[in-house]
Amino acid sequence: MSLPDLEQPVLLSLLGGGFAAAFLHAALPTHWLPFVLVGRAQRWTLTRSLLAVTAAGLAHIATTALVGSLIVAAGMALDAWVAGLLPHLSAVLLFGFGGFYLIRSAVRRPVMAGGPGLDLAEPTVSHAAAFWGLVAVMALSPGEVLLPIYMSSAQEGAGALALLTLAFAIGTILGMATFTTLARAGASVLRLERWARYEGAILGLALIAIGLLVVVHQH
């Protein structure tokens, strides 16, 4: 695997965009609120909660990378039959996902604390069961919004994809840890959720911007 040229502006933009998209995606309450609720129920220290966040974030990105690699492999095989299709297909997907998140942010109702599917805390659950349960939840939900970015970077080579996965992991874990720590430190969960309502709009605009970057790069 050859190392990519980090001085390429397109690659740097994709890595920066991937980090930003991962961080913003981690702002969704489903990425940090369960850790706050379970940690509170299990009486975990902040360190133990952040260990769960780190393990779950790595599992989340591992499954995302696996699915992304399969999509890239399929796309490259298709690109061999139809020259130049992959970059345009990735741009279309980025525009599609960006538009979807913009529309969803305009029509969806905010997720409230303790809402269905979020109150995972069970005081009688063992620490190991709670820890690995959180990891499993994140592992079984790959970040679908990050997948088109893999396709847009496919032609940069395996090294670029590895760096992109690293950017995803750092952005995801940093975002999850930031919001988990803020909530545990006493920041209003409802205020964090109000802020998270705009995550969809910001994420949608970021994906559309990356799609435009891919289109411009092809001309």
C-alpha positions, 0 to 999 in steps of 0.5 A: 500500500503506497502512501498518498501525497498529503499535499494534494488539495483534493485529498486534504479536503476529503480528509477534512470533510470526512473528519467534519462529517464524522464529528457532526454525525456523532452529535446525534443524541443516539451516539452519546445519550445512551452512554450518559444514561447507562453510565449514570445507571451503572455509576460509572466514572467518566473514565469508564464511560469514555472507554465505552465511548472509544470502544463503541466508536471504533466498532462503529467505524470498523463496520462502516469501513467494512461496508465502505470497502465492499461498496468501493470494490463493487464500484471499482469493478463497475468502473472498469466496465463504464469508465469514469462512472465511479466519481460521478456516482459518488457525487450523486450519492453525496448530493442525495445524502446531503439533500436527505439530511437537509430535508429531514432536519426541516421536518423531523421532531427533536429526539427528547431525553428518555425517548423510545430506544434511548433509555438503555439504562438498567441498574441490574445489568452487569458492567460487562453486559452494559459495556459490550451492549453499547459497543454492539449497538454501535457496531451494528449501525454503520455510519451510512452517511460516511459511505459516499465519502469512501466512494469519492476517495476510491481512486485516490488509492488504498492509502487514502482510504486508510487515512480517511478511515482514520479521520472518520475514527478520530472525528467520531470518537472525539464527537461522542466523547465531547458530548458525553463529557458535556452531558455528564459535566452538567450541561443541559441534555435538552440544550444539547439536543436543541443544538443537535437538531441543526446537525442534519442541516449542517451535515447535509450542507457539508456532504453537498460541498464534498460532492461539489468538490468531487465534481469540480475535481473531474473537470 
